[in-house]
Amino acid sequence: MSLEPSNSRKGNLKKNMSSIPKIPLFCLKLPWDIHQNPSSPNTCTFEAPWLFKSLQNLGSVAFNFINSISKSTNPLVDTFKPFQFNARNRQSEILKSKRILNSEEQGEAEHRAFASALASGKEATVVEFYSPKCQLCNSLLNFVMETEGRNSDWLNIVMADAENDKWLPELLHYDIRYVPCFVLLDKNGKALAKTGIPSSRLHVIAGLSHLLKMKRRL
């Protein structure tokens, strides 16, 4: 049996092969070709491998998820907003509390503290007359706070700026001629005793301790 094709078969085979579109070795796809010739029988089409298609789909899913989260009104997401506002409010309150008061505001604040101490009904109140310029007065601040904390069940300690005009009546009434000076008052506001002229920090501490011991013995 002969395997060589006849001449007629060779002619038909050539015609069929010429009708098959030739596939180029590489594809060059220009963007304007799509709009100008959308139905052209161009065999140069680009199909990405399945791995890149999967990565592309995964990326689009992740982008859509993040976008939906950012636009979500989920209560779990919204709970962070009040926290931020509360933090800002607390910060503004702290800044306001640290604002430096003028002389009149400082005197009014100290007088309110004095009135509150007398109205508390505690056994004793100590008024410390001080000066902002007095280094010895400033060095006693922590000690005074600790003393009040240890005896808070029966004692109040109030600060009074001796250079503030609002304390002038008390300065005259208690005959305050030096600072620091501690005045011991009973629960009715009556003066019982005061510390002497300060010669040192230890001298002032000893004088205040003597006032407190004296009141406890009464």
C-alpha positions as CSV (number, residue, x, y, z in Angstrom):
1,M,0.0,0.0,0.0
2,S,1.4,3.3,-1.0
3,L,1.5,6.1,1.7
4,E,2.2,8.9,-0.7
5,P,-0.8,11.2,-1.2
6,S,-2.2,11.9,-4.6
7,N,-1.8,15.3,-6.4
8,S,-5.5,16.2,-5.7
9,R,-5.1,15.5,-2.0
10,K,-1.9,17.6,-1.9
11,G,-3.8,20.5,-3.3
12,N,-6.7,20.2,-0.8
13,L,-4.2,20.0,2.1
14,K,-2.4,23.2,1.0
15,K,-5.8,25.0,0.8
16,N,-6.8,23.9,4.3
17,M,-3.4,24.8,5.8
18,S,-3.6,28.3,4.2
19,S,-7.1,28.9,5.8
20,I,-5.7,28.1,9.4
21,P,-4.7,31.4,11.1
22,K,-1.1,31.7,11.9
23,I,-0.3,32.1,15.6
24,P,2.6,34.5,16.2
25,L,5.5,33.7,18.5
26,F,4.7,36.6,20.8
27,C,1.7,38.9,21.2
28,L,1.8,42.7,21.1
29,K,-1.6,44.0,22.2
30,L,-2.2,47.7,21.8
31,P,-5.0,49.4,23.8
32,W,-6.5,51.2,20.9
33,D,-6.8,48.0,18.9
34,I,-9.6,46.9,21.2
35,H,-11.8,49.9,20.5
36,Q,-11.0,50.3,16.8
37,N,-11.3,46.6,15.9
38,P,-13.3,44.9,18.6
39,S,-14.5,42.1,16.3
40,S,-11.3,41.6,14.3
41,P,-10.4,38.0,14.1
42,N,-7.1,38.6,15.7
43,T,-5.7,35.4,17.2
44,C,-3.3,37.2,19.4
45,T,-5.1,37.0,22.7
46,F,-3.5,37.0,26.1
47,E,-4.6,34.5,28.6
48,A,-2.8,34.7,32.0
49,P,-1.8,31.4,33.6
50,W,-4.2,30.0,36.1
51,L,-1.8,30.8,39.0
52,F,-1.8,34.6,38.1
53,K,-5.6,34.5,37.7
54,S,-5.9,33.0,41.2
55,L,-3.6,35.7,42.7
56,Q,-5.5,38.4,40.9
57,N,-8.9,37.1,42.2
58,L,-7.4,36.8,45.7
59,G,-6.2,40.4,45.6
60,S,-9.5,41.7,44.5
61,V,-11.3,39.8,47.3
62,A,-8.9,41.2,49.9
63,F,-9.3,44.7,48.6
64,N,-13.1,44.4,48.6
65,F,-13.0,43.1,52.2
66,I,-10.8,45.9,53.5
67,N,-13.0,48.5,51.7
68,S,-16.1,47.1,53.2
69,I,-14.5,47.2,56.7
70,S,-13.6,50.8,56.3
71,K,-17.1,51.7,55.4
72,S,-18.7,49.5,57.9
73,T,-20.9,50.8,60.8
74,N,-20.1,47.8,62.9
75,P,-20.5,48.6,66.6
76,L,-17.1,47.0,67.3
77,V,-15.4,49.5,65.0
78,D,-17.4,52.4,66.3
79,T,-16.5,51.7,69.9
80,F,-13.0,53.2,69.2
81,K,-14.5,56.6,68.3
82,P,-15.9,57.4,71.8
83,F,-12.6,56.2,73.3
84,Q,-10.7,58.7,71.2
85,F,-13.1,61.5,72.1
86,N,-13.0,60.6,75.8
87,A,-9.2,60.7,75.7
88,R,-9.2,64.1,74.1
89,N,-11.7,65.4,76.7
90,R,-9.6,64.1,79.6
91,Q,-6.5,65.6,78.1
92,S,-8.3,69.0,77.7
93,E,-9.4,68.8,81.3
94,I,-5.9,68.1,82.5
95,L,-4.6,71.0,80.5
96,K,-7.3,73.3,82.0
97,S,-6.4,72.1,85.5
98,K,-2.7,72.9,84.9
99,R,-3.6,76.4,83.8
100,I,-1.9,79.1,85.9
101,L,-4.4,81.0,87.9
102,N,-4.2,84.7,88.4
103,S,-4.0,86.2,91.9
104,E,-7.7,86.7,92.3
105,E,-8.6,83.2,91.1
106,Q,-5.9,81.7,93.3
107,G,-7.3,83.5,96.4
108,E,-10.8,82.5,95.6
109,A,-9.8,78.8,95.2
110,E,-7.9,78.8,98.5
111,H,-10.9,80.5,100.3
112,R,-13.2,77.8,99.0
113,A,-10.9,75.1,100.3
114,F,-10.8,76.9,103.7
115,A,-14.6,77.1,103.8
116,S,-14.9,73.4,102.8
117,A,-12.4,72.3,105.5
118,L,-14.4,74.1,108.2
119,A,-17.6,72.7,106.9
120,S,-16.3,69.1,106.9
121,G,-16.8,68.9,110.7
122,K,-13.4,67.4,111.3
123,E,-11.7,67.9,114.6
124,A,-9.1,70.3,113.5
125,T,-7.9,72.5,110.6
126,V,-4.4,73.8,110.0
127,V,-3.9,76.9,107.9
128,E,-0.4,77.2,106.4
129,F,0.4,80.8,105.4
130,Y,3.1,80.7,102.8
131,S,4.7,82.8,100.0
132,P,5.3,81.6,96.4
133,K,8.7,83.2,96.7
134,C,9.6,81.4,99.9
135,Q,12.0,78.4,99.2
136,L,11.4,77.0,102.7
137,C,7.7,77.0,102.1
138,N,8.1,75.1,98.8
139,S,10.4,72.6,100.5
140,L,7.7,71.7,103.0
141,L,5.0,70.9,100.4
142,N,5.5,67.2,100.3
143,F,5.8,66.9,104.1
144,V,2.5,68.9,104.6
145,M,0.7,66.6,102.1
146,E,2.0,63.5,103.8
147,T,1.0,64.8,107.2
148,E,-2.5,65.5,106.1
149,G,-2.8,62.1,104.4
150,R,-1.7,60.3,107.6
151,N,-4.2,62.3,109.7
152,S,-7.0,62.7,107.2
153,D,-9.6,61.1,109.6
154,W,-9.5,64.2,111.9
155,L,-7.4,66.9,110.2
156,N,-7.6,69.3,107.2
157,I,-4.6,71.4,106.0
158,V,-5.3,74.5,103.9
159,M,-2.9,76.7,102.0
160,A,-3.1,80.5,102.2
161,D,-1.0,82.8,100.1
162,A,0.2,85.5,102.5
163,E,0.9,87.9,99.6
164,N,-2.7,87.6,98.3
165,D,-4.9,90.5,99.3
166,K,-7.9,88.2,99.8
167,W,-6.2,86.8,102.9
168,L,-5.6,90.2,104.4
169,P,-8.4,89.9,107.1
170,E,-6.9,86.5,108.2
171,L,-3.4,87.9,108.3
172,L,-4.5,90.7,110.6
173,H,-6.7,88.5,112.7
174,Y,-4.0,85.8,113.3
175,D,-1.2,88.4,113.5
176,I,0.8,86.7,110.7
177,R,4.2,88.5,110.4
178,Y,6.3,85.7,108.8
179,V,6.1,82.6,106.6
180,P,5.8,79.8,106.8
181,C,3.4,80.0,109.7
182,F,0.9,77.2,110.6
183,V,-2.2,78.2,112.6
184,L,-4.2,75.5,114.4
185,L,-8.0,75.9,114.4
186,D,-10.6,73.8,116.1
187,K,-13.8,72.5,114.4
188,N,-15.5,75.8,115.1
189,G,-12.7,77.8,113.4
190,K,-11.3,79.2,116.7
191,A,-7.5,79.7,116.7
192,L,-5.7,77.6,119.3
193,A,-2.0,78.1,118.5
194,K,0.5,78.8,115.8
195,T,4.1,78.0,115.0
196,G,6.9,80.4,115.9
197,I,9.4,82.3,113.7
198,P,11.1,79.7,111.4
199,S,14.8,79.3,111.8
200,S,15.2,76.1,109.7
201,R,13.2,73.4,108.0
202,L,13.5,71.1,111.0
203,H,12.4,73.8,113.3
204,V,9.1,74.3,111.3
205,I,8.5,70.6,111.1
206,A,9.0,70.3,114.9
207,G,6.6,73.2,115.4
208,L,3.8,71.6,113.3
209,S,4.2,68.3,114.9
210,H,3.9,70.0,118.3
211,L,0.6,71.6,117.2
212,L,-0.9,68.3,116.1
213,K,0.2,66.5,119.3
214,M,-1.2,69.4,121.4
215,K,-4.6,69.1,119.7
216,R,-4.7,65.3,120.1
217,R,-4.1,65.8,123.9
218,L,-7.0,68.2,124.2
